[in-house]
Each structure stands twice: as structure tokens, then as C-alpha cells.
Amino acid sequence: MNTQTYNVRDWSEVVLLIFVYALYILVITAPIGFAISAYKVYRFKHLAERSTTSLDEEVLLVATHHEWLVRTFIIALVLAMAALGNLYYGVGFVVAAFTAAWWFYRLIRGAVALVAHRDMPATICTKAQCYGQITPA
């Protein structure tokens, strides 16, 4: 039987991440989840800048999930504004349906990856560059 032990800090970070995913799923509370995730991304990047060693894998796992949620919120907000602006023409309904489906796809994909203990892909920069694993040239 393979049992892994985590310290209290790591579990509290994972529990907070699960809470943020729940806020996102409720949609109406997503801005609160966005604020929490944005703050956590800021703190993780600040921690990486101050640290002389590479960040722990658990910290990177939580950090990439928070980044995933921040990007999901921002892109969904832009798509929702586009849908609202085009409602008069009828295209907005299609864009709104696409946005809702995409929103829940991103949340389900992230939650499944969290349960499987996998990082989320970083499109803005690699986690090595963002979180101090290597220094940019």
C-alpha cells in the first residue's frame, strides 16, 4: 500500500483549492474564488522570487491550479462580455452557451487533475520560469 504523508500546510493549501473550485462551480461566487486564486498566484510567485531553492512539488501543484482558475475566470469574463454585446444579433446566445460549456469543462478538467495529483498546463510561462525553477536567459 502506497501512502504518502503531507504536512499540514500542504493539506490546508489543497483544502483551500477545493474550496475555490467549489466557489467557481457555483458561478455566482466565482469572483470571490478569483480574488483568492489571484492572491495565491501573487504569493506563490513572490515566494519563488525570494527563494534560493526550487519550490516543492506540492506548492507547484497548487500554484498551477490557481493559475488555471485565474485564466479561466478572465477568459470567461471576456467571452461573457462578447456574448452580452451580441445578444441583440442572436450570436450572443451561441457565444453564451459555448462559454458556459467551456467554463464547466475547465472546472471539471481541473478538479480531475487535482484528484489525480497532476499539475495544470501553464500557457503564459513554464512553471520553471514562473516559479523560480530556472532563471530566464
C-alpha positions in Angstrom: 0.0 0.0 0.0 1.5 3.3 -1.1 0.7 6.0 1.5 2.1 9.5 1.2 2.3 11.9 4.1 1.7 15.6 3.7 2.4 18.3 6.2 -0.5 20.5 7.5 0.5 23.4 5.3 0.1 21.3 2.1 -3.2 19.9 3.2 -4.5 23.4 4.0 -3.5 24.6 0.6 -5.3 21.7 -1.1 -8.4 22.2 1.0 -8.4 25.9 0.1 -8.0 24.9 -3.6 -11.0 22.6 -3.3 -13.0 25.4 -1.7 -12.0 27.8 -4.6 -13.2 25.1 -7.2 -16.5 25.0 -5.3 -16.8 28.8 -5.5 -16.2 28.6 -9.2 -18.8 25.8 -9.7 -21.5 27.9 -8.0 -20.7 30.6 -10.7 -22.3 33.5 -8.7 -19.4 33.2 -6.2 -16.7 32.9 -8.8 -15.4 36.5 -8.3 -14.6 35.5 -4.7 -12.8 32.4 -5.9 -11.0 34.6 -8.5 -9.8 37.0 -5.8 -8.5 34.1 -3.7 -6.7 32.5 -6.6 -5.2 35.7 -7.9 -3.8 36.5 -4.4 -2.4 32.9 -4.1 -0.7 33.2 -7.5 0.8 36.5 -6.5 2.0 35.0 -3.2 3.5 31.9 -4.9 5.4 34.0 -7.5 6.6 36.2 -4.7 7.7 33.2 -2.7 9.6 31.8 -5.8 11.4 35.1 -6.3 12.6 35.2 -2.7 13.6 31.6 -2.5 17.1 30.5 -3.5 16.0 26.8 -4.0 13.3 25.4 -6.2 9.8 25.2 -4.9 8.3 22.0 -3.5 6.2 19.9 -5.9 3.2 20.3 -3.7 3.5 24.0 -3.9 3.9 23.9 -7.7 0.8 21.7 -8.0 -1.4 24.1 -6.0 0.1 27.1 -7.8 -0.6 25.8 -11.3 -4.2 25.1 -10.3 -4.7 28.6 -9.1 -3.2 30.0 -12.3 -5.6 27.7 -14.2 -8.6 29.2 -12.3 -7.4 32.8 -12.8 -7.1 32.3 -16.5 -10.5 30.5 -16.7 -12.2 33.4 -15.0 -10.6 36.1 -17.1 -11.2 34.4 -20.4 -14.8 33.6 -19.4 -15.4 37.2 -18.4 -14.2 38.4 -21.8 -16.4 35.8 -23.6 -19.4 36.7 -21.4 -19.0 40.4 -22.4 -18.8 39.4 -26.1 -21.9 37.3 -25.6 -23.7 40.2 -23.9 -22.7 42.6 -26.6 -24.0 40.3 -29.4 -27.3 39.2 -27.8 -29.3 41.6 -30.0 -28.0 39.8 -33.1 -28.6 36.3 -31.8 -25.0 35.3 -31.9 -24.7 36.1 -28.2 -26.8 33.2 -27.3 -24.4 30.8 -29.1 -21.4 32.5 -27.5 -23.0 32.3 -24.1 -23.8 28.6 -24.5 -20.2 28.0 -25.6 -18.9 30.0 -22.7 -20.9 28.1 -20.2 -19.9 24.7 -21.6 -16.2 25.8 -21.7 -16.4 27.1 -18.1 -17.6 23.8 -16.8 -15.2 21.8 -18.9 -12.3 23.8 -17.5 -13.6 23.2 -13.9 -14.1 19.5 -14.4 -10.7 19.1 -16.0 -9.0 21.0 -13.2 -10.8 19.0 -10.5 -10.0 15.7 -12.1 -6.4 16.7 -12.4 -6.3 17.8 -8.7 -7.8 14.4 -7.6 -5.2 12.7 -9.8 -2.5 14.9 -8.3 -1.4 16.4 -11.6 -0.2 19.9 -12.5 -2.2 22.1 -14.8 -0.6 23.3 -18.1 0.9 26.7 -18.0 0.4 28.7 -21.2 1.7 32.1 -20.0 5.1 30.8 -19.0 6.5 27.4 -17.9 6.3 26.6 -14.3 10.1 26.6 -14.2 10.2 30.2 -15.3 7.2 31.4 -13.3 8.2 29.7 -10.1 11.9 30.1 -10.0 12.9 26.6 -11.1 15.3 28.1 -13.7 16.4 31.6 -14.4 15.3 33.2 -17.6 18.1 33.9 -20.1 
